Amino acid sequence: MSVVSSVLVPYASYLRVYEPLAAFPEPERTHWARYAGRARIPTAQDELRRSLADLVATPPVGVPAHESADAFVAEVNGVVCVCPWRTRLRGWLALGELAEMFPAPVLDAVLPPVVRGQAVADHERWAERNPDARPWIRTAVWQVPVRWFVLFADEEREHTEADADGGAPVLRYRTPMVQARRRLARALKTLRESVDEGPLTEGLVDVGRWLEEFHPRALVELDYGGLVHALSAKQLAEDRSALDVAEGIAALQAGDSEGAGEAYGRLAERWRAVRDRQFAN
């Protein structure tokens, strides 16, 4: 879990890539093969609890001293795929975003300057030895970035309601890597032909470069994560954000600016209501 999402638990969403075991070199491949065969594999909640435990320590641990050896596991058409947590790397990357999210006094109270300074120095030394490292998980707080929805189709939506035993609802999308890349390329082409370069186009380019780092037979997952707690059961059931994005892009491609505006309006209104809750207290 990144520093950002640990501080603002649990309102974070995740974009994950699960790669087949063949994508990993030895001895990591053997490690993940054994790991996937365990009787119990840690969940997202387990990762969350560990992050919170680090933050309540004295002094707080902003970034773990050692990299996690855990991963999420999925089976795709009979092939075992894993998504390494890489908690330490994600913590370092998130650390750089904190200054834009919190006033200095709040940030200093959560993570003292000396703790942040040590983490930055550790990351710089590590990055020199691992220049090509990248995380398998991206995190967003109080939103699902529009560019993430571009990768998925409405029929890939999976929604499970909360159960009587207290289990939290789940809302996620999963798609093969080849489909995610194809949809992103088409959307990028349409945007460049229809509108000026802007944040959405830049964001898609960034996500596209990230996806190119992974095995072509990987699985891409968008998980609403803790955001399910910021939405009512009715809102979750009616959420069709990926469909809104697809319809907006299709309208642009057809030269229907009014239709594109309507689709974007539905999307913007839905997520504005979620982001506004960040400042409700």
N, C-alpha and C positions, 0 to 999 in steps of 0.2 A: 504494500500500500504506500502510495506516495505521501509526502508530508502534507500536501494540500488536502487530499481527501481524508487524511487522518484527522486533521484539525476540524474539518467541516463535516464530520461523520453525521449521518450516513448519506447525505444528499449528493452522491457522485454516480456518474455513469461510466461505462468502460467499453473500449473498442479493443478486442483481443484477437490474436492470431494463434491458431493451434497448428503446429507443424507435425508431419509424420516423422516417426523415429528415424527414417532414412535421411532426414535433413540434418541430423546432428552427427558430428564426428565422434569417434571413440576418444576417451572412455565415456563421454557424456551420453552417447546412445545407450550403452549398457545400463547406465545409472537410471535413465528414464524408463527403460523397459522393465527394470526391476521395480521401480517406483509405481508404474501403472498397474502392477500386479498386486499391490498392497491391498489388504482387506479394507482399510479406511484411508481415503485420500482427503487431505485438508480442504475446506471450503473457503469461499470468499469471506465468510464470517470469521473463520479462524485467522485469516490474514489480517482482518480488521482488528481483532482482539490483540494480536501481537503488536500491531502498530500503536494501539492505544496504551498498551503496557509500557512501551518505550517512552511515550510522551509524558506519562505520569511519574516516571523515574526522576530522581534528583542527583545530578542535573538531568534534564530531559535528553533523550537520544533522538536527535533529529533524523539521522540516517544510520541504519544498522552498521555495526563494525564489520560484519561478514555478509557475503551474498547468500540469499536464500537458496536452499536446495530443493524447494517445493515447486509444484506446478499444478495447473488445472489440467484435467485429462478428459478427452472426448474420443468416441469411436466413430469414425466416418467410413461407412460402407465396409465395415470389418477391419479398417486400418486404425491402429491406435495413434492418436495425435496428442501432443502436449503443448501447453502454453506456460513456459517458465515464468514464475513470479518476477524474478529479478528485482526484488524489493529494494535493494541497495541502490542500484542504478536509477530506478524510478524516483527514489527519494532525492538523489542528487539533482535529477532533472527538475523535479518539482520545487526544490529549494530556490532555484533561480526565479520562480514565478511569484514567490511569496511577497516580495517587496511591492508588486503591483496590486496585490489583493488586500493588504492590511496596512493601516497607519503604523509608523515606526514604533510608538509606545506599545501597541498591541503585539506587534511582531516580536519585540524585545522581551515581552512578558511570556510569550509562548515558547520562543527559542532564543535564548540570550545570544548577543553578538559573538561571544567567544565560541559558542557551540556551532553557530553558522559558519564562522571563519574557519574552524577546524574541518568542517565538512567540505567546504569549498576547496581547501588545500588538499584534502584527501582525494577529492574527485579529480583535480588537475593532475595529480601524480598518476592516478589510475588511468585516466584518459590517454596519457602519453604512451602507456603500455597496451592500451586497447582502443585504438583510434576508430575501429569499425564497429564498435559495440552499439546495439540498438535494443530497445525494450520490445517485448512481445505484447505489452499492454499500454494503452493510452487512457488517460483519465480526464474527465471533464466534471466540473462542479456546478451544481444547480442548473444543468442543461444537458441536452444531447446536441452537439454541434450539427448544424444542417448538413455539412459536408459528409458526416458519417452516414446519414440516411441515404445518400446517393448510392451507396454500395449495395443496398438491399431492395427486395421487392416485397409488396404487401403480403403475398402468399407465403413468405418465409417468416412471417410474424408468429411468435409463440407466446401465448398469454395464459397464465395459470392464476386463478384467483386464490385469495387467502383461504386456508382451510380451518376447520373447527379446532384443530390442535395448536393453533397459533402460528402456523407456517406463513411466512410472508408471501405476498403475490410475486409473480415473476413476469416480466415482459422483456423479450429478447428477440433478436433476429440472427439467423445463421445462414451463411451462403458459401459455396466453394470459392476459393481464391480467384479462379478464372472468371467467374461471374462478376465478382467485385471489381476486378480490374477492367473488365469490358464495360460495365456500367459507368465507372468513373471516367473512362476515356470518352465515351459517348457524351456524357454530361459536360465534360470539359470542352469538347468540340462545339457543342451547342451554345454554351455560354460565351465562348470566344467569338462565335459568329453573330451573337445576338446582343450582347451587352459589353460595356467597357470592362477592362480588367479591374477587379475589386477583391475584397476579402474572401468571397466565396471561391473565386477562381484560384486565388493564391492558396487557400486552404486545401482545395482539391489537388493542386500540384504537390503540396507537402504530403498529403496522405498517399498520393500515388507513388511518390519516391519511397515512402516508408514500406508500402506493400511490395514494391519490387525487391526488397531485401529478403523476402521469404520464399519458401518452396512453392512451386506452382500448384501443388496438390494440397495446399494448406486449407484450413477452414477459417473463415472470418466471422466473428461474433460481435454483435452490439448488444450489450446488457444494460438495461435501465438501472440495475444495481439498487442503491439506496433511494433513487428518485421515486420508486414506487411508494415510498412513505410520504412524498410531497404531493401525490395525486390521489384523488378519491377513487373508489372502485368503479364508479361510473366513468370518470375521466380515463382510467386505464382501459376499460372495455371499449371506449369510443376512440381511443388514440389511434390514428392512422397516419402518423407523420411521414413514414416512408412513402405512402401512397400520395400524400400531398406534394412531396418533393418530386416524385416521378411525374405527376400530372403537371406540375409547374414547368418542368424541363420539357415535357412533350408539347406544352402550349407554346413555349418559346420557339421550339423547333418548327412549329406550324405557323409561326408569325402571329400568334394570338396573345398579344401583350396583356389584354384584359383578363383572359383566363389564367395566365401566369401570375398576375397580380392577386387574383382571388385565392389561388392555391397558396401563395406565399403569405397572404393575409391570415388565412386559417392557421398556418404553421406558426407565424409570429405571435398571434394572439395566444395560442395555447402555451407557448414557452415563455412568453412575457409574464403570464400569470404565475408560472413556477419560479422564475428568477426573482420576481418581486417579493416572494416569501423569504428570500435571503436577508432582507432588511426589515422584516415584519416586527422584529423585537427591538 
